[in-house]
Amino acid sequence: MDAQEILELFRRTEVDESWSFGWLKQSQTGKLTHCYHRYPAKFIPQLVERLLEEYAPGEVHVNDPFFGCGTTVVSAVTKGCFASGTEINPVGWLIAKVKATPLEPGWLQSRVRGFLRRAWESRAEPLVPERYAERLGYWFPEEQMDKLGRLLAEIMREEGRVRDFLLVGFSHILKSCSLWSQSSTKPLRNPGKRLPEPLSALERHLQKMLRGNEAFWEVAPERLRREPEGMLRIEVGDARAQPVESGSVDIVITSSPYVTSYEYADLHQLSNMWLDTVHDLREYRRRFIGSLYAERGRQPEGEIARMIVERLEERSPRLAASVAAFFADMQQVFRETARVLRRGGRACYVIGNTRLRGVEVLNAEAFAEGMQIAGLELERVIRRRIPLKILPQRRDPVTGRFSSASTGAEAYPEEFIVVCRKV
Ligand SMILES: C[S@@+](CC[C@H](N)C(=O)[O-])C[C@H]1O[C@@H](n2cnc3c(N)ncnc32)[C@H](O)[C@@H]1O
C-alpha cells in the first residue's frame, strides 16, 4: 500500500466499540497481578488477551519490545505462552518480572507477615542511596525519607523473590508518600500535600498484592508455577535488540512511547532513585525512544513520517528534529520486529495520534508505512476508544494549548491497533 492508500484506509476506519472495553471495571483491568504497580500508559490485559485469541491461539512465543510494566508478558505467561522482550526502564523490568512470577500463596503470606512484624519494630539505619540523597530531599521531607529508608533497609534483608515482591510494593507507594502532586503524571511538587505513614501504606498495598498473587497462582499453568524463568526472556534493554533468535516469535504485541509532553525517564525517577537502578540520569534519558533528549540529526524513511516532520519544521525545528529521530528509531524497531517474527507471524502495535504545535502527528499511519518498509504486510487497522484516558481539561488562555501539556501536545481519546503480517 502506498502512503495515500494508507492515509485513506485510516480515514475510513471507524471506531470499533468492541475493542474499547469501556464496560470493564477497574477490578477487571487490574485483575491478577495487573494491580501491583501503577504505570503511565500501560494497556489493559483484555486487549492483549483478545489479540492473542484472534491471532495466535495456543502456547506461542509472544514478544514485546517495550514491555513497560509487563501487561503483555503477564497475559502471555498466564496462557502458557513463552514471553520475551525489552524495556529500557529497570523498574519496569522488576515490576514485570515480579508480576509474571506466581508464588505459593501460603508461603508468601507468612514471609510478608514476618517482614511486616520486623518492619514495625525496626531500628535499622535508613538506607538512602548516597548519590540521590539531595534530589530525594526535594521530594520527601526528612522524617518521611528516614522512614522510607528504614523500610528499604528491612526489605533488603529479605532474599530473592520475597525481596523483589516487597520492592515492587515499596516502589508503588513512593508517589503517594512523596510531595509529588497526586493528580499529576508529570513531576510536579505540592509542598502542602498530606503524606501517609509509609509502613501503613505499604502494608495496605501488600494486602492487595497478596490477593492478586493468590488469584494468579490459581490460574497459572503448572509449568509457570514450577519454573517461571523457563517461560520468560525479558531484559532491561533497547527495543532495537531483542534477546531472541530470528524467526522465533509468533506474535509481537506492544505499545510504543511517543513524542509527547512527558519524559518517561522522569516519570519513574522516584523509584529509580530509591532503588538505585540508574547511575547516570542524563545518559539514561537519552536512551528513551521519543525523548526530547534523544540524539537528533536523523531522518525518517517513510513518506508519511517525512511529511509530518516537514510540517513541524515550520513551527518548531527543535520539535521536528525530535519527531524525525523518533520515527527513525521506530524504523529500527520495526526492522527488529520483522527479524524476530516467523513467517505468518503478526505484529500488533498499539499507538495513538497526537497534535504537536497544531500539526497532526499521524503516528499510527506512519507506523503502518514504516512496518511495510521493514518488510511486513499491513493486514488490519483497528480504531478503538480509550475509555479511561485522562484527557487534558483546560486550555491555556494565552497560547490556546491544553494547559496540562507544556510542549503543546494534545492526546486524542482514540488510538489504533496496527496489525501487520510477516509474509
Ligand atoms: C507505552 S509504554 C508501554 C507500556 C506497556 N504496554 C504496559 O502495559 O506496561 C512504552 C514503554 O517504552 C519504554 N521505552 C522507551 N524507550 C525504549 C527503548 N529504547 N527500548 C525499550 N523500551 C523503551 C518506556 O520506558 C515505556 O515503558
The ligand as an ORCA input file, in Angstrom:
! r2SCAN-3c Opt
* xyz 0 1
  C       3.560      2.917     26.288
  S       4.765      2.305     27.357
  C       4.473      0.586     27.354
  C       3.507      0.162     28.410
  C       3.205     -1.323     28.383
  N       2.433     -1.692     27.218
  C       2.479     -1.739     29.649
  O       1.322     -2.151     29.570
  O       3.057     -1.594     30.728
  C       6.220      2.462     26.417
  C       7.475      1.956     27.120
  O       8.578      2.061     26.240
  C       9.742      2.176     27.039
  N      10.882      2.577     26.201
  C      11.216      3.812     25.758
  N      12.331      3.766     25.006
  C      12.720      2.467     24.941
  C      13.790      1.777     24.296
  N      14.722      2.429     23.588
  N      13.843      0.439     24.432
  C      12.927     -0.245     25.183
  N      11.920      0.368     25.841
  C      11.797      1.700     25.718
  C       9.301      3.164     28.108
  O      10.116      3.074     29.260
  C       7.865      2.709     28.383
  O       7.829      1.827     29.474
*
